[in-house]
Amino acid sequence: MEKGDITCPKCGAGFRRITLSSLAGERGEFRCTICNEVLEVRDGSHAVAYRLTVAPSRILA
Ligand SMILES: [Zn+2]
């Protein structure tokens, strides 16, 4: 299990990224749940879980 942090360059939200190397994942993009910016593209080789850890300083209405 591998952990890392991602910060959205657009809105400043922080995400904890956890790679589950023992599981196969799905291909796709991870988008910021706040502003929908694409933060990462996954190749599907591993399952990856994301969790919002830092709320952005400005929440868009
Ligand atoms: Zn964002």
N, CA, C, O and the ligand as a Tripos MOL2 file, in Angstrom:
@<TRIPOS>MOLECULE
protein
  245   243    62     0     0
PROTEIN
NO_CHARGES

@<TRIPOS>ATOM
      1 N           0.8480   -1.1930    0.0000 N.3       1 MET1
      2 CA          0.0000    0.0000    0.0000 C.3       1 MET1
      3 C           0.8810    1.2390    0.0000 C.2       1 MET1
      4 O           1.7840    1.3880    0.8230 O.2       1 MET1
      5 N           0.5980    2.1000   -0.9250 N.am      2 GLU2
      6 CA          1.4330    3.2820   -1.1140 C.3       2 GLU2
      7 C           0.5610    4.5160   -0.9520 C.2       2 GLU2
      8 O          -0.5330    4.5990   -1.5090 O.2       2 GLU2
      9 N           1.0650    5.4760   -0.1770 N.am      3 LYS3
     10 CA          0.2550    6.6690    0.0670 C.3       3 LYS3
     11 C           0.9420    7.9000   -0.4850 C.2       3 LYS3
     12 O           2.1700    7.9760   -0.5380 O.2       3 LYS3
     13 N           0.1450    8.8480   -0.8870 N.am      4 GLY4
     14 CA          0.6940   10.1090   -1.3590 C.3       4 GLY4
     15 C          -0.3620   11.1720   -1.2330 C.2       4 GLY4
     16 O          -1.5140   10.8880   -0.9040 O.2       4 GLY4
     17 N           0.0320   12.3910   -1.4930 N.am      5 ASP5
     18 CA         -0.9150   13.4920   -1.4040 C.3       5 ASP5
     19 C          -0.9600   14.2290   -2.7280 C.2       5 ASP5
     20 O           0.0570   14.4000   -3.4020 O.2       5 ASP5
     21 N          -2.1370   14.6530   -3.0800 N.am      6 ILE6
     22 CA         -2.3430   15.4260   -4.2990 C.3       6 ILE6
     23 C          -3.0120   16.7310   -3.8970 C.2       6 ILE6
     24 O          -3.9370   16.7350   -3.0850 O.2       6 ILE6
     25 N          -2.5520   17.8250   -4.4570 N.am      7 THR7
     26 CA         -3.2230   19.0990   -4.2340 C.3       7 THR7
     27 C          -3.7600   19.5990   -5.5620 C.2       7 THR7
     28 O          -3.0350   19.6590   -6.5550 O.2       7 THR7
     29 N          -4.9990   19.9470   -5.5710 N.am      8 CYS8
     30 CA         -5.6050   20.4780   -6.7870 C.3       8 CYS8
     31 C          -5.0240   21.8610   -7.0730 C.2       8 CYS8
     32 O          -5.1160   22.7500   -6.2270 O.2       8 CYS8
     33 N          -4.4220   22.0600   -8.2620 N.am      9 PRO9
     34 CA         -3.8170   23.3540   -8.5730 C.3       9 PRO9
     35 C          -4.8530   24.4420   -8.8110 C.2       9 PRO9
     36 O          -4.5330   25.6300   -8.7920 O.2       9 PRO9
     37 N          -6.0590   24.0420   -9.0300 N.am     10 LYS10
     38 CA         -7.0940   25.0080   -9.3750 C.3      10 LYS10
     39 C          -7.7950   25.5780   -8.1400 C.2      10 LYS10
     40 O          -7.9550   26.7910   -8.0130 O.2      10 LYS10
     41 N          -8.2090   24.6960   -7.2380 N.am     11 CYS11
     42 CA         -8.9950   25.1820   -6.0960 C.3      11 CYS11
     43 C          -8.2940   24.9800   -4.7600 C.2      11 CYS11
     44 O          -8.7520   25.5000   -3.7420 O.2      11 CYS11
     45 N          -7.1820   24.2300   -4.7440 N.am     12 GLY12
     46 CA         -6.4220   24.0760   -3.5210 C.3      12 GLY12
     47 C          -6.8620   22.9420   -2.6190 C.2      12 GLY12
     48 O          -6.3250   22.7760   -1.5240 O.2      12 GLY12
     49 N          -7.8220   22.1670   -3.0600 N.am     13 ALA13
     50 CA         -8.2470   21.0270   -2.2510 C.3      13 ALA13
     51 C          -7.1330   19.9830   -2.1880 C.2      13 ALA13
     52 O          -6.4080   19.7840   -3.1630 O.2      13 ALA13
     53 N          -7.0020   19.3320   -1.0660 N.am     14 GLY14
     54 CA         -5.9860   18.2980   -0.9070 C.3      14 GLY14
     55 C          -6.6230   16.9240   -0.8340 C.2      14 GLY14
     56 O          -7.6740   16.7410   -0.2210 O.2      14 GLY14
     57 N          -5.9680   15.9590   -1.4710 N.am     15 PHE15
     58 CA         -6.4770   14.5970   -1.4660 C.3      15 PHE15
     59 C          -5.3960   13.6280   -1.0380 C.2      15 PHE15
     60 O          -4.2340   13.7670   -1.4210 O.2      15 PHE15
     61 N          -5.7820   12.6520   -0.2480 N.am     16 ARG16
     62 CA         -4.8960   11.5520    0.0790 C.3      16 ARG16
     63 C          -5.1260   10.4550   -0.9500 C.2      16 ARG16
     64 O          -6.2550   10.0410   -1.2130 O.2      16 ARG16
     65 N          -4.0390   10.0090   -1.5130 N.am     17 ARG17
     66 CA         -4.1030    8.9920   -2.5630 C.3      17 ARG17
     67 C          -3.5060    7.7110   -2.0140 C.2      17 ARG17
     68 O          -2.3730    7.7150   -1.5330 O.2      17 ARG17
     69 N          -4.2340    6.6320   -2.0750 N.am     18 ILE18
     70 CA         -3.7590    5.3530   -1.5570 C.3      18 ILE18
     71 C          -3.7860    4.3200   -2.6810 C.2      18 ILE18
     72 O          -4.8440    3.9990   -3.2220 O.2      18 ILE18
     73 N          -2.6100    3.8100   -3.0200 N.am     19 THR19
     74 CA         -2.5200    2.7930   -4.0640 C.3      19 THR19
     75 C          -2.6140    1.4050   -3.4390 C.2      19 THR19
     76 O          -1.8680    1.0760   -2.5170 O.2      19 THR19
     77 N          -3.5200    0.6150   -3.9420 N.am     20 LEU20
     78 CA         -3.6920   -0.7520   -3.4640 C.3      20 LEU20
     79 C          -3.0980   -1.6670   -4.5300 C.2      20 LEU20
     80 O          -3.7920   -2.1220   -5.4400 O.2      20 LEU20
     81 N          -1.7860   -1.9290   -4.3960 N.am     21 SER21
     82 CA         -1.0650   -2.5940   -5.4740 C.3      21 SER21
     83 C          -1.4830   -4.0470   -5.6600 C.2      21 SER21
     84 O          -1.1830   -4.6480   -6.6910 O.2      21 SER21
     85 N          -2.1630   -4.6100   -4.6860 N.am     22 SER22
     86 CA         -2.5740   -6.0080   -4.8080 C.3      22 SER22
     87 C          -3.8620   -6.1630   -5.6070 C.2      22 SER22
     88 O          -4.2660   -7.2740   -5.9490 O.2      22 SER22
     89 N          -4.5000   -5.0350   -5.9000 N.am     23 LEU23
     90 CA         -5.7650   -5.0910   -6.6170 C.3      23 LEU23
     91 C          -5.6310   -4.4180   -7.9750 C.2      23 LEU23
     92 O          -4.9330   -3.4140   -8.1130 O.2      23 LEU23
     93 N          -6.2910   -4.9670   -8.9560 N.am     24 ALA24
     94 CA         -6.3530   -4.3040  -10.2470 C.3      24 ALA24
     95 C          -7.3940   -3.1980  -10.1860 C.2      24 ALA24
     96 O          -8.4230   -3.3250   -9.5220 O.2      24 ALA24
     97 N          -7.1120   -2.1340  -10.8780 N.am     25 GLY25
     98 CA         -8.0300   -1.0060  -10.8600 C.3      25 GLY25
     99 C          -8.7190   -0.8270  -12.1940 C.2      25 GLY25
    100 O          -8.7180   -1.7160  -13.0460 O.2      25 GLY25
    101 N          -9.3010    0.3330  -12.3510 N.am     26 GLU26
    102 CA         -9.9550    0.6700  -13.6010 C.3      26 GLU26
    103 C          -9.2160    1.8290  -14.2410 C.2      26 GLU26
    104 O          -8.7030    2.7110  -13.5530 O.2      26 GLU26
    105 N          -9.1690    1.8190  -15.5400 N.am     27 ARG27
    106 CA         -8.6220    2.9620  -16.2440 C.3      27 ARG27
    107 C          -9.5580    4.1400  -16.0780 C.2      27 ARG27
    108 O         -10.7790    3.9850  -16.0300 O.2      27 ARG27
    109 N          -8.9750    5.3050  -15.9910 N.am     28 GLY28
    110 CA         -9.8460    6.4660  -15.9190 C.3      28 GLY28
    111 C          -9.1170    7.6550  -15.3460 C.2      28 GLY28
    112 O          -7.9090    7.6180  -15.1150 O.2      28 GLY28
    113 N          -9.8640    8.6950  -15.1250 N.am     29 GLU29
    114 CA         -9.3010    9.9240  -14.5990 C.3      29 GLU29
    115 C          -9.7990   10.1220  -13.1860 C.2      29 GLU29
    116 O         -10.9110    9.7280  -12.8350 O.2      29 GLU29
    117 N          -8.9560   10.7380  -12.3860 N.am     30 PHE30
    118 CA         -9.4410   11.2040  -11.0950 C.3      30 PHE30
    119 C          -9.6290   12.7030  -11.2020 C.2      30 PHE30
    120 O          -8.6910   13.4350  -11.5180 O.2      30 PHE30
    121 N         -10.8250   13.1490  -10.9440 N.am     31 ARG31
    122 CA        -11.1180   14.5750  -11.0050 C.3      31 ARG31
    123 C         -11.3600   15.1190   -9.6070 C.2      31 ARG31
    124 O         -11.8990   14.4420   -8.7310 O.2      31 ARG31
    125 N         -10.9440   16.3640   -9.4290 N.am     32 CYS32
    126 CA        -11.2240   17.0540   -8.1750 C.3      32 CYS32
    127 C         -12.7220   17.0240   -7.9130 C.2      32 CYS32
    128 O         -13.5270   17.3650   -8.7800 O.2      32 CYS32
    129 N         -13.0800   16.6120   -6.7120 N.am     33 THR33
    130 CA        -14.5030   16.5240   -6.3990 C.3      33 THR33
    131 C         -15.1190   17.9040   -6.1520 C.2      33 THR33
    132 O         -16.3410   18.0400   -6.0980 O.2      33 THR33
    133 N         -14.2810   18.9120   -6.0050 N.am     34 ILE34
    134 CA        -14.7810   20.2590   -5.7600 C.3      34 ILE34
    135 C         -14.9760   21.0260   -7.0710 C.2      34 ILE34
    136 O         -16.0380   21.6020   -7.3060 O.2      34 ILE34
    137 N         -13.9480   21.0310   -7.9180 N.am     35 CYS35
    138 CA        -13.9880   21.8790   -9.1120 C.3      35 CYS35
    139 C         -13.9140   21.0920  -10.4200 C.2      35 CYS35
    140 O         -13.9800   21.6800  -11.4990 O.2      35 CYS35
    141 N         -13.7790   19.7760  -10.3340 N.am     36 ASN36
    142 CA        -13.8030   18.9100  -11.5050 C.3      36 ASN36
    143 C         -12.5550   18.9840  -12.3810 C.2      36 ASN36
    144 O         -12.5630   18.5050  -13.5150 O.2      36 ASN36
    145 N         -11.4970   19.5750  -11.8660 N.am     37 GLU37
    146 CA        -10.2210   19.5770  -12.5770 C.3      37 GLU37
    147 C          -9.6570   18.1590  -12.6240 C.2      37 GLU37
    148 O          -9.7450   17.4290  -11.6370 O.2      37 GLU37
    149 N          -9.0790   17.7600  -13.7580 N.am     38 VAL38
    150 CA         -8.4400   16.4430  -13.8340 C.3      38 VAL38
    151 C          -7.1120   16.4950  -13.0930 C.2      38 VAL38
    152 O          -6.2330   17.2850  -13.4370 O.2      38 VAL38
    153 N          -6.9690   15.6570  -12.0810 N.am     39 LEU39
    154 CA         -5.7500   15.6680  -11.2730 C.3      39 LEU39
    155 C          -4.8250   14.5230  -11.6190 C.2      39 LEU39
    156 O          -3.6150   14.6210  -11.4210 O.2      39 LEU39
    157 N          -5.3690   13.4560  -12.1260 N.am     40 GLU40
    158 CA         -4.5370   12.2870  -12.3770 C.3      40 GLU40
    159 C          -5.2420   11.3770  -13.3670 C.2      40 GLU40
    160 O          -6.4670   11.2560  -13.3640 O.2      40 GLU40
    161 N          -4.4410   10.7360  -14.2190 N.am     41 VAL41
    162 CA         -4.9750    9.7330  -15.1370 C.3      41 VAL41
    163 C          -4.4110    8.3880  -14.7240 C.2      41 VAL41
    164 O          -3.1970    8.2200  -14.6100 O.2      41 VAL41
    165 N          -5.2880    7.4450  -14.5050 N.am     42 ARG42
    166 CA         -4.8570    6.1190  -14.0580 C.3      42 ARG42
    167 C          -4.7660    5.1690  -15.2320 C.2      42 ARG42
    168 O          -5.5790    5.2230  -16.1550 O.2      42 ARG42
    169 N          -3.7650    4.2930  -15.1920 N.am     43 ASP43
    170 CA         -3.6170    3.3240  -16.2760 C.3      43 ASP43
    171 C          -4.3180    1.9950  -15.9710 C.2      43 ASP43
    172 O          -4.3540    1.0960  -16.8110 O.2      43 ASP43
    173 N          -4.8690    1.8880  -14.7730 N.am     44 GLY44
    174 CA         -5.6430    0.6940  -14.4410 C.3      44 GLY44
    175 C          -4.8260   -0.4580  -13.8820 C.2      44 GLY44
    176 O          -5.3820   -1.5160  -13.5860 O.2      44 GLY44
    177 N          -3.5150   -0.2760  -13.7300 N.am     45 SER45
    178 CA         -2.6870   -1.3780  -13.2480 C.3      45 SER45
    179 C          -2.8810   -1.6380  -11.7510 C.2      45 SER45
    180 O          -2.6670   -2.7510  -11.2720 O.2      45 SER45
    181 N          -3.2830   -0.6090  -11.0310 N.am     46 HIS46
    182 CA         -3.5340   -0.7550   -9.6050 C.3      46 HIS46
    183 C          -4.8350   -0.0620   -9.2420 C.2      46 HIS46
    184 O          -5.2600    0.8920   -9.8930 O.2      46 HIS46
    185 N          -5.4500   -0.5660   -8.1890 N.am     47 ALA47
    186 CA         -6.5940    0.1430   -7.6500 C.3      47 ALA47
    187 C          -6.0830    1.3290   -6.8360 C.2      47 ALA47
    188 O          -5.1000    1.2080   -6.1060 O.2      47 ALA47
    189 N          -6.7420    2.4600   -6.9620 N.am     48 VAL48
    190 CA         -6.3410    3.6520   -6.2360 C.3      48 VAL48
    191 C          -7.5670    4.2330   -5.5440 C.2      48 VAL48
    192 O          -8.6290    4.3840   -6.1470 O.2      48 VAL48
    193 N          -7.3960    4.5510   -4.2770 N.am     49 ALA49
    194 CA         -8.4760    5.1830   -3.5310 C.3      49 ALA49
    195 C          -8.0860    6.6220   -3.2300 C.2      49 ALA49
    196 O          -6.9140    6.9100   -2.9860 O.2      49 ALA49
    197 N          -9.0400    7.5100   -3.2460 N.am     50 TYR50
    198 CA         -8.7860    8.9250   -2.9630 C.3      50 TYR50
    199 C          -9.7130    9.3840   -1.8540 C.2      50 TYR50
    200 O         -10.8620    8.9530   -1.7510 O.2      50 TYR50
    201 N          -9.1840   10.2650   -1.0340 N.am     51 ARG51
    202 CA        -10.0080   10.8220    0.0370 C.3      51 ARG51
    203 C          -9.6920   12.2960    0.1700 C.2      51 ARG51
    204 O          -8.5260   12.6920    0.1920 O.2      51 ARG51
    205 N         -10.7190   13.0970    0.2580 N.am     52 LEU52
    206 CA        -10.5280   14.5310    0.4370 C.3      52 LEU52
    207 C          -9.9990   14.8020    1.8400 C.2      52 LEU52
    208 O         -10.6280   14.4180    2.8260 O.2      52 LEU52
    209 N          -8.8580   15.4560    1.9330 N.am     53 THR53
    210 CA         -8.2520   15.7060    3.2460 C.3      53 THR53
    211 C          -8.2040   17.1870    3.5950 C.2      53 THR53
    212 O          -8.2210   17.5550    4.7700 O.2      53 THR53
    213 N          -8.1430   18.0370    2.5700 N.am     54 VAL54
    214 CA         -8.0740   19.4670    2.8250 C.3      54 VAL54
    215 C          -9.1400   20.1680    2.0090 C.2      54 VAL54
    216 O          -9.1400   20.1000    0.7790 O.2      54 VAL54
    217 N         -10.0300   20.8260    2.6820 N.am     55 ALA55
    218 CA        -11.0740   21.5580    1.9680 C.3      55 ALA55
    219 C         -10.4490   22.8060    1.3520 C.2      55 ALA55
    220 O          -9.5670   23.4180    1.9560 O.2      55 ALA55
    221 N         -10.8900   23.1840    0.1750 N.am     56 PRO56
    222 CA        -10.3500   24.3920   -0.4600 C.3      56 PRO56
    223 C         -10.7090   25.6300    0.3390 C.2      56 PRO56
    224 O         -11.7160   25.6690    1.0460 O.2      56 PRO56
    225 N          -9.8610   26.6390    0.2080 N.am     57 SER57
    226 CA        -10.1010   27.8580    0.9700 C.3      57 SER57
    227 C         -11.3290   28.5970    0.4880 C.2      57 SER57
    228 O         -11.9900   29.3130    1.2400 O.2      57 SER57
    229 N         -11.6130   28.4070   -0.7760 N.am     58 ARG58
    230 CA        -12.8230   29.0260   -1.3090 C.3      58 ARG58
    231 C         -13.7120   27.9430   -1.8850 C.2      58 ARG58
    232 O         -13.2800   27.1790   -2.7480 O.2      58 ARG58
    233 N         -14.9100   27.8700   -1.4320 N.am     59 ILE59
    234 CA        -15.8690   26.9400   -2.0020 C.3      59 ILE59
    235 C         -16.7020   27.7130   -3.0180 C.2      59 ILE59
    236 O         -17.3170   28.7320   -2.7050 O.2      59 ILE59
    237 N         -16.7010   27.2020   -4.2300 N.am     60 LEU60
    238 CA        -17.4650   27.8770   -5.2740 C.3      60 LEU60
    239 C         -18.9600   27.5680   -5.0780 C.2      60 LEU60
    240 O         -19.3560   26.4190   -4.8800 O.2      60 LEU60
    241 N         -19.7340   28.5800   -5.1390 N.am     61 ALA61
    242 CA        -21.1720   28.4020   -4.9240 C.3      61 ALA61
    243 C         -21.8370   27.8520   -6.1840 C.2      61 ALA61
    244 O         -23.0490   27.6350   -6.1980 O.2      61 ALA61
    245 ZN        -10.1410   21.4680   -7.4300 Zn       62 ZN62
@<TRIPOS>BOND
     1     1     2 1
     2     2     3 1
     3     3     4 2
     4     3     5 am
     5     5     6 1
     6     6     7 1
     7     7     8 2
     8     7     9 am
     9     9    10 1
    10    10    11 1
    11    11    12 2
    12    11    13 am
    13    13    14 1
    14    14    15 1
    15    15    16 2
    16    15    17 am
    17    17    18 1
    18    18    19 1
    19    19    20 2
    20    19    21 am
    21    21    22 1
    22    22    23 1
    23    23    24 2
    24    23    25 am
    25    25    26 1
    26    26    27 1
    27    27    28 2
    28    27    29 am
    29    29    30 1
    30    30    31 1
    31    31    32 2
    32    31    33 am
    33    33    34 1
    34    34    35 1
    35    35    36 2
    36    35    37 am
    37    37    38 1
    38    38    39 1
    39    39    40 2
    40    39    41 am
    41    41    42 1
    42    42    43 1
    43    43    44 2
    44    43    45 am
    45    45    46 1
    46    46    47 1
    47    47    48 2
    48    47    49 am
    49    49    50 1
    50    50    51 1
    51    51    52 2
    52    51    53 am
    53    53    54 1
    54    54    55 1
    55    55    56 2
    56    55    57 am
    57    57    58 1
    58    58    59 1
    59    59    60 2
    60    59    61 am
    61    61    62 1
    62    62    63 1
    63    63    64 2
    64    63    65 am
    65    65    66 1
    66    66    67 1
    67    67    68 2
    68    67    69 am
    69    69    70 1
    70    70    71 1
    71    71    72 2
    72    71    73 am
    73    73    74 1
    74    74    75 1
    75    75    76 2
    76    75    77 am
    77    77    78 1
    78    78    79 1
    79    79    80 2
    80    79    81 am
    81    81    82 1
    82    82    83 1
    83    83    84 2
    84    83    85 am
    85    85    86 1
    86    86    87 1
    87    87    88 2
    88    87    89 am
    89    89    90 1
    90    90    91 1
    91    91    92 2
    92    91    93 am
    93    93    94 1
    94    94    95 1
    95    95    96 2
    96    95    97 am
    97    97    98 1
    98    98    99 1
    99    99   100 2
   100    99   101 am
   101   101   102 1
   102   102   103 1
   103   103   104 2
   104   103   105 am
   105   105   106 1
   106   106   107 1
   107   107   108 2
   108   107   109 am
   109   109   110 1
   110   110   111 1
   111   111   112 2
   112   111   113 am
   113   113   114 1
   114   114   115 1
   115   115   116 2
   116   115   117 am
   117   117   118 1
   118   118   119 1
   119   119   120 2
   120   119   121 am
   121   121   122 1
   122   122   123 1
   123   123   124 2
   124   123   125 am
   125   125   126 1
   126   126   127 1
   127   127   128 2
   128   127   129 am
   129   129   130 1
   130   130   131 1
   131   131   132 2
   132   131   133 am
   133   133   134 1
   134   134   135 1
   135   135   136 2
   136   135   137 am
   137   137   138 1
   138   138   139 1
   139   139   140 2
   140   139   141 am
   141   141   142 1
   142   142   143 1
   143   143   144 2
   144   143   145 am
   145   145   146 1
   146   146   147 1
   147   147   148 2
   148   147   149 am
   149   149   150 1
   150   150   151 1
   151   151   152 2
   152   151   153 am
   153   153   154 1
   154   154   155 1
   155   155   156 2
   156   155   157 am
   157   157   158 1
   158   158   159 1
   159   159   160 2
   160   159   161 am
   161   161   162 1
   162   162   163 1
   163   163   164 2
   164   163   165 am
   165   165   166 1
   166   166   167 1
   167   167   168 2
   168   167   169 am
   169   169   170 1
   170   170   171 1
   171   171   172 2
   172   171   173 am
   173   173   174 1
   174   174   175 1
   175   175   176 2
   176   175   177 am
   177   177   178 1
   178   178   179 1
   179   179   180 2
   180   179   181 am
   181   181   182 1
   182   182   183 1
   183   183   184 2
   184   183   185 am
   185   185   186 1
   186   186   187 1
   187   187   188 2
   188   187   189 am
   189   189   190 1
   190   190   191 1
   191   191   192 2
   192   191   193 am
   193   193   194 1
   194   194   195 1
   195   195   196 2
   196   195   197 am
   197   197   198 1
   198   198   199 1
   199   199   200 2
   200   199   201 am
   201   201   202 1
   202   202   203 1
   203   203   204 2
   204   203   205 am
   205   205   206 1
   206   206   207 1
   207   207   208 2
   208   207   209 am
   209   209   210 1
   210   210   211 1
   211   211   212 2
   212   211   213 am
   213   213   214 1
   214   214   215 1
   215   215   216 2
   216   215   217 am
   217   217   218 1
   218   218   219 1
   219   219   220 2
   220   219   221 am
   221   221   222 1
   222   222   223 1
   223   223   224 2
   224   223   225 am
   225   225   226 1
   226   226   227 1
   227   227   228 2
   228   227   229 am
   229   229   230 1
   230   230   231 1
   231   231   232 2
   232   231   233 am
   233   233   234 1
   234   234   235 1
   235   235   236 2
   236   235   237 am
   237   237   238 1
   238   238   239 1
   239   239   240 2
   240   239   241 am
   241   241   242 1
   242   242   243 1
   243   243   244 2
@<TRIPOS>SUBSTRUCTURE
     1 MET1         2 RESIDUE 1 A MET
     2 GLU2         6 RESIDUE 1 A GLU
     3 LYS3        10 RESIDUE 1 A LYS
     4 GLY4        14 RESIDUE 1 A GLY
     5 ASP5        18 RESIDUE 1 A ASP
     6 ILE6        22 RESIDUE 1 A ILE
     7 THR7        26 RESIDUE 1 A THR
     8 CYS8        30 RESIDUE 1 A CYS
     9 PRO9        34 RESIDUE 1 A PRO
    10 LYS10       38 RESIDUE 1 A LYS
    11 CYS11       42 RESIDUE 1 A CYS
    12 GLY12       46 RESIDUE 1 A GLY
    13 ALA13       50 RESIDUE 1 A ALA
    14 GLY14       54 RESIDUE 1 A GLY
    15 PHE15       58 RESIDUE 1 A PHE
    16 ARG16       62 RESIDUE 1 A ARG
    17 ARG17       66 RESIDUE 1 A ARG
    18 ILE18       70 RESIDUE 1 A ILE
    19 THR19       74 RESIDUE 1 A THR
    20 LEU20       78 RESIDUE 1 A LEU
    21 SER21       82 RESIDUE 1 A SER
    22 SER22       86 RESIDUE 1 A SER
    23 LEU23       90 RESIDUE 1 A LEU
    24 ALA24       94 RESIDUE 1 A ALA
    25 GLY25       98 RESIDUE 1 A GLY
    26 GLU26      102 RESIDUE 1 A GLU
    27 ARG27      106 RESIDUE 1 A ARG
    28 GLY28      110 RESIDUE 1 A GLY
    29 GLU29      114 RESIDUE 1 A GLU
    30 PHE30      118 RESIDUE 1 A PHE
    31 ARG31      122 RESIDUE 1 A ARG
    32 CYS32      126 RESIDUE 1 A CYS
    33 THR33      130 RESIDUE 1 A THR
    34 ILE34      134 RESIDUE 1 A ILE
    35 CYS35      138 RESIDUE 1 A CYS
    36 ASN36      142 RESIDUE 1 A ASN
    37 GLU37      146 RESIDUE 1 A GLU
    38 VAL38      150 RESIDUE 1 A VAL
    39 LEU39      154 RESIDUE 1 A LEU
    40 GLU40      158 RESIDUE 1 A GLU
    41 VAL41      162 RESIDUE 1 A VAL
    42 ARG42      166 RESIDUE 1 A ARG
    43 ASP43      170 RESIDUE 1 A ASP
    44 GLY44      174 RESIDUE 1 A GLY
    45 SER45      178 RESIDUE 1 A SER
    46 HIS46      182 RESIDUE 1 A HIS
    47 ALA47      186 RESIDUE 1 A ALA
    48 VAL48      190 RESIDUE 1 A VAL
    49 ALA49      194 RESIDUE 1 A ALA
    50 TYR50      198 RESIDUE 1 A TYR
    51 ARG51      202 RESIDUE 1 A ARG
    52 LEU52      206 RESIDUE 1 A LEU
    53 THR53      210 RESIDUE 1 A THR
    54 VAL54      214 RESIDUE 1 A VAL
    55 ALA55      218 RESIDUE 1 A ALA
    56 PRO56      222 RESIDUE 1 A PRO
    57 SER57      226 RESIDUE 1 A SER
    58 ARG58      230 RESIDUE 1 A ARG
    59 ILE59      234 RESIDUE 1 A ILE
    60 LEU60      238 RESIDUE 1 A LEU
    61 ALA61      242 RESIDUE 1 A ALA
    62 ZN62       245 GROUP 0 **** ****
